[in-house]
């Protein structure tokens, strides 16, 4: 099923599920935008290896997410979510369609459809 989903939709679904845990003080869209910001920071940083293959999980990527998910965002971080996002960094960076505009569009479409 997930093979038909694009990177933006996968991020949307992951954030919606994560926020359902009740540990977050922000909405799913805000979490997705926070993840996107961390990904863009990784891409711009010196830790990013442009030649890394998708699914490569660099320990430095995890650090970006730990810094992003502060106490004003989450009551208790989910290591599973952090590692899942770190595993997806290369895919998110290489996806030309992943943007704030497209995240907002996917969230709106799913709100309108009731999913």
Residue, then its C-alpha position, 0 to 999 in steps of 0.5 A: x500500500x505505501x508503495x503508491x504513496x509519495x514522500x509528502x503523503x508518507x510524511x503526512x501519515x506518519x505525523x498524523x499517527x505520531x500526534x495521535x500518541x498524545x505526546x505532542x503539544x502541536x498539530x500534525x501539520x506543525x509537526x510535518x513542517x518541523x520535520x521539513x525544517x530539520x530536513x532542510x537544515x540537514x541538507x544545508x549542513x556539513x553533515x549531509x552526504x549527498x552521495x548517501x543512499x536512501x535509507x541511510x541513517x546518519x547519527x547526525x541526522x538523529x541529532x537534528x531531530x532531537x534538537x527540533x523536538x523540544x519540550x515546547x513541541x513534545x512531552x516525551x520524544x518517540x525514539x521510533x519516530x525520530x529514527x523513522x524520520x532519520x531513515x527517510x532523510x535522503x528520500x525527503x531531500x531527493x524528493x522535489x515535491x516535498x515542500x511546505x506548500x505541498x504539505x499544506x495541500x496534502x493536509x487540506x485534501x485529507x481534511x476535506x476528504x475526512x481521512 
